[in-house]
Amino acid sequence: MPAQIFGSEDRGVAFLVSAGIVYEIIAAACSSPQTTEINAATRADTLMKWVNLGLAQAALFVGAAAFLDERNRWAIVTGGGVAAALMYGQYWHAKRAGLESDLGGTESIPEPQGAWGARY
């Protein structure tokens, strides 16, 4: 039955590959939503910057895959889009929940050191 709906038995694989690449790229660029929530006070903004960069990278890969595989284009774009929305939603929620929490995180940012005064 599902093959009749999507038109091909291998579209499920294309959907999973597309979704998987979004998760993999964001995981490669970031920490986890749990770490974002726990340490939102010290790193939420920079982590969200990397989530956004990861989403941009993922969009390039998903777009390239969709361009190269016309037969599975719908499944590739849908899988990537669903994964991107879910991952962004998790990080957005983690940031919000962490910033609203009165619990302390597990990290602190040290005072600037060295000639440059860099914090990181």
N, C-alpha and C positions, 0 to 999 in steps of 0.2 A: 504493500500500500504506500509507504513513504516514497519509494522510487517512482511511483506513478504521479505523486504530487509534485515532486521536484524535477521529474523528467529523466533522472539518471541515478543509478545506484552509487556512483562515485562522488556525487555532490556533497554527501555527508562528510566524506573525507576532506574535500576541498574546504568545507565550512569549518571543520575542526582545525585544519592546518592554518587557515586564515586567523581564526580566533587564537590559536596557540602562538602565532608569531607576535600578536599584540601583547599577550601576557609575557612572552619571553623578552621582548624588547624593553618593556617597562620594567620588568624585574632586573634586567641588566643595567638599567639606568638609575634605579632607585632602591630604597630600602623597602619596608613593608608598610601596609596601612596600620598595622599594630604599632610599629615603631613611630610612625607619624603621630598617632594618637597619644602614645605615652610621652613623647618628647616634642609635642607641638610647640611649646613655648620656646624651645631652642632651635628647632629646625624645620618647622612646617613650611615657611615661605620658600626656603631653598629646595626642600624636597618637592614641593608642588611645581617649582620651575623645572625640575628634572622629570616629573610626571608629564608635563606639557611637552618637553623636548622628546620624551619617549613616545608620546602619542603622535607627534609630527613624524618621527622616524617610522613608526608603525604604519602610518598612513601612506608613506612612500612605498614601503614594501607591499602592503595590501594593494595599493594602486598599481604597482608594477605587476603583481601576480594577476590581478584582474585584467590588465591590458594583455598580458601574455597568454591567458587561458580564457578565451572567449566563451567556450562551452560551459565553464564553471564560474563565470564572472559574477553572477548573482549570488552564488553561495560564498564566494570569496569576500565580496564586499559586505554581505550580511554578517558573516562570521566575524570579520574584523570590526565592523561597526558595533555589534553586540558586545564583543569583548572590550572594546574601547570605552563604551558607555558604562559598562559594569565596573571596570577598573577605575575610571575617573570618579565615578560615584563613590566607590569605597574610599579613595584617598580624600575626596572632598569631605565626606562624612567624618573620617578619621581626624582631619585637620580641625573641623568645626568642634567635634566632641572633645578633642584634646585641649583646644583653646578655652572651651567653656568649663573644663574640669578644674576642680580645686586640688586635685591630687598632684603631688610632685612627680616630675619625670625621673628618668634614670641618668640623665646627662646634665652637665653644666658646661658653659662655654668659658674657657680660661681667659684671664686678662690678656690684652695684647702683649706680645713679646717681640723682641728683636728690633732692628733698625727700621723696618717697614711698618711696625705696629699692626701687623695682620692678625686678625682674630682666628684664622683657620690655617 
